[in-house]
């Protein structure tokens, strides 16, 4: 299974509709590069099999790619994934 297929399975198992997954598909190559840069060697195919780091990184990418943005959740995920120094 390719990394792009794993992301697709992850999104579907996270509850996204096929239409939402299709809309995010052009972002998959960038997401894969980002995950590699952040130390995620294997893209999980399900939220149930994801470790904390991979799950949080993917969730941040999903939230940032969503049409319905949640700035508070994204802020907390950036803190968790240490995209930047922790801020209150």
C-alpha positions in Angstrom: 0.0 0.0 0.0 1.4 3.4 -0.9 1.6 6.3 1.5 -1.2 8.1 -0.5 -3.4 5.1 -0.1 -2.7 4.9 3.6 -3.6 8.6 4.0 -6.8 7.9 2.1 -7.7 5.0 4.4 -6.8 7.1 7.4 -9.1 9.9 6.3 -12.0 7.6 5.6 -11.6 5.8 8.9 -11.5 9.2 10.6 -15.0 9.9 9.3 -14.4 12.0 6.3 -16.7 11.6 3.3 -15.3 10.3 0.0 -15.9 13.8 -1.5 -13.8 15.4 1.3 -11.0 12.9 0.7 -11.1 13.6 -3.0 -10.8 17.3 -2.3 -7.8 16.8 -0.1 -6.0 14.3 -2.5 -3.9 17.0 -4.2 -2.4 17.8 -0.8 -1.2 14.2 -0.2 2.3 14.6 -1.7 2.9 17.7 0.4 1.5 15.9 3.5 3.8 13.0 3.0 6.9 15.3 2.7 5.8 17.1 5.8 5.3 13.9 7.8 8.8 12.7 6.7 10.3 16.0 7.7 8.6 15.7 11.1 10.0 12.2 11.7 7.0 10.0 10.7 8.5 7.1 8.8 5.3 5.2 8.2 1.9 6.7 7.5 -0.7 4.9 9.6 -3.8 3.6 7.7 -6.1 4.0 10.6 -6.5 6.4 13.6 -6.7 3.2 15.7 -3.2 2.1 14.6 -1.5 5.6 14.7 1.0 6.4 17.4 0.6 9.7 19.1 3.1 11.6 17.0 1.8 10.4 13.6 -1.8 10.8 14.7 -1.3 14.4 15.9 0.7 15.3 12.8 -2.0 13.9 10.5 -4.8 15.5 12.5 -3.1 18.9 12.2 -2.8 18.5 8.4 -6.4 17.4 8.2 -7.6 20.4 10.3 -5.4 22.8 8.2 -6.8 21.4 5.0 -10.4 21.6 6.1 -12.8 24.2 4.8 -14.2 24.6 8.3 -11.2 25.8 10.2 -10.9 25.6 14.0 -8.2 27.9 15.1 -8.2 26.8 18.7 -7.8 23.2 17.8 -5.1 24.0 15.3 -3.3 26.0 17.9 -3.4 23.2 20.4 -2.2 20.7 17.7 0.7 23.0 16.8 1.6 23.0 20.5 1.4 19.2 20.7 3.4 18.6 17.6 5.9 21.2 18.6 5.6 23.1 15.3 6.5 26.1 17.5 7.4 26.7 21.1 4.5 26.1 23.5 2.3 29.2 24.0 -0.6 29.6 26.4 
